[in-house]
Amino acid sequence: MFSLQPKRPNWDLKRDLETKLGRLKPRTDAAIAKLVRERLLGEKRKVGDAVGGEADLARMVEMREQHEREESV
């Protein structure tokens, strides 16, 4: 009877997990990149509206750091 049991109770849950995750990794990376792009564009528009024109990357980073400092306090 004991020879029919698997060596580990959850072996079937971990079976082929790497192949399944391998297929999901590119989709996950693409989704993260899309979210980052949307966030940067949103911040660029927000900064651009506040400044009244085109905002450069340095100004966006400066405002983002200031915002993070305010949130951490």
N, C-alpha and C positions, 0 to 999 in steps of 0.2 A: 504494500500500500504506500509506503513512504517513497518508493522509487518513482511514483507517478507525480509527486509534487515537484514544482520547480525549485531550484536551489535558492533563489531569492523570491520573495512574495510578489515583487513588482517588476519582474523581468519583462513581462509582456508590455508594461507601460513604457519602458525605456527602449523597446525594440524599434529599430528604424527611426529613432528620434533625430539622429544627425541628418539623414536624408530629407526628412520633412522640414527641419529647420534650415537646411541648405536652400530649399526652394523659397522659404519665407524671408531669408536675409536680404536679398536684393529688393524685395518689395518694402521691407521695413526701412532700409537705407533710403530708398526713393521717397517714402512718406516723410521721413525725418527731414530730408533735404527740402522737400516741398514746404513743410511747416516753417523751416528756418527762412527760406526765401520769402514766404508770405509775411513773416514777422518783420524781417528787415525792410520789406517794401512798405509795410504799415508804419514802421517807425520813421522811415524816410519821408513818407507823406506827412506824418505828424510833425516832424521837425521842419520840413519844408513849409508847411502852413504856418508854423510858429515864427520862422525866420522870414517868411515872405518870399521865398524863392528856392532855388536848388540848394540842397545841403550836402556837404561833403562827408565822407566816411569818418573822418576824425571828429567832426562835430557830433555825429550820430553816436559814436562810441563814447564820447564824453558825456552826452546826455544819458546814455544807457547806464554808465557807471554811476552817475549821480542818482539816477532812479533806484538802482540796486542799493546804494548806500542809504537812501531814505527809507527803503523797505526793510532793511536790516535793523534799523534803529527802532 
